[in-house]
């Protein structure tokens, strides 16, 4: 059952506290006033209604009550604002009177468990958080507290939560994972003949041989490393074959009581086998000297992709390309605006590929900026076509190194304004945890990014309200 509003944050114990202790700090008080509007909870209610329409379950009125969504939104804003994990978030809120009052949790109540907050985050999804962001921006523009005039757009990489991948390392991880999941499934179906052999020791010897060979740094060493990598792929292929046979056996034995659990475990093992088979295929392509498209870089996060952005410090990044658009009231130094919901796709997408989605967000919010500042990666023709979809065409479109309209003074101003997009992205990564998504998969990255954007926008409007 959906619970939107929290109960009274005060209880009998609050009467014994001094007045200064009960008052929120200035920053939290401004955030509290901003998030107090019950209209901001409408997207969450709509999410529950969609779930009811799709599943038929009475999630709105029956069943175990959820935690108050008002408290949940405030908890997530705090989490991104202070870059806490779920356990740290619960511990900090439990131990702070001010944070409890901000989250509308009284001293006599228990703070929601970290697993509850974590599962709700996945259940609500990214689109609901995006709608919260849209409502926040619309409210600010409607009340004329924020008047958008210019927008700067740039793309960045949201890193996946993975280690630097190698083909041999992925093969080793695949062998261990298949053996572990195969052991669980064999135990579940009481299978004694068919099993997935644990080849971790053999794989370990290959990896150590690769490490020793690489140190020689010669042409012969490279050929030897390639040969050893091929052997790791062969070991992984054997494990994949055994895993598929075990999954078929499990499906045949899935009868009667516990059949659903057996089928679910068999499906999970087959999905893992598919990923491992793709890794083995990548190794064969590398040995044959063939180009590899849509390379997998992690078994735990199969949506992550290798991305090259030409950075000296990080020539190769692994994750997702996301395009961010910041709408500001002016183009002065230090201009701080509001971030629109991000656009993102799988793979190393070009700037203009994501631009139509960003322009659609501007149109959805009814924003027609007078000036647009873009990175040099945007193409002039395609950019002009995308921006033509706005209700009112911008007066100036600045593309670094390609299109610089107006006088030299205007060009210099827009150049500085566009460069500020780099600083804003850096600020979001350092201050709001957008640098690395701790949630797996493309959907998880979108959820993580949207909560970071919402926390940033809430902070920006709270600063203006002080």
Secondary structure, DSSP 8 states (H G I E B T S, - for coil): ----S---S--GGGGGS-HHHHS--HHHHHHHHHHT-GGGGHHHHHHHHHHHHHH---TTTSSS----HHHHHHHHHHHHHHT--HHHHHHHHHT-HHHHHHTT--TTS----HHHHHHHHHHHHHHHHHHHHHHHHHHHHHTTS----EEEEEEEEEE-S-----HHHHHHHHHHHHHHHHHHHHHHHT-SS------HHHHHHHHHHHHHHHTT-SHHHHHHHHHHHHHHHHHHHHHHHHHHHHHHHHHHT--STTHHHHHHHHHHHHHHHHHHHHHHHHHHHHHHT----S----SS-TT-EEE----SS-S-EEEEEEEEEEEES--STT---EE---EEESSS--HHHHHHHHHHHHHHTT---SEEEE-TTS-HHHHHHHHTTSSS--SEEEETTTB--S-HHHHHHHHHHHHHHHHHHHHHHHHHSTTB--S-HHHHHHHHHHHHHHHHHHHHHHHHH-
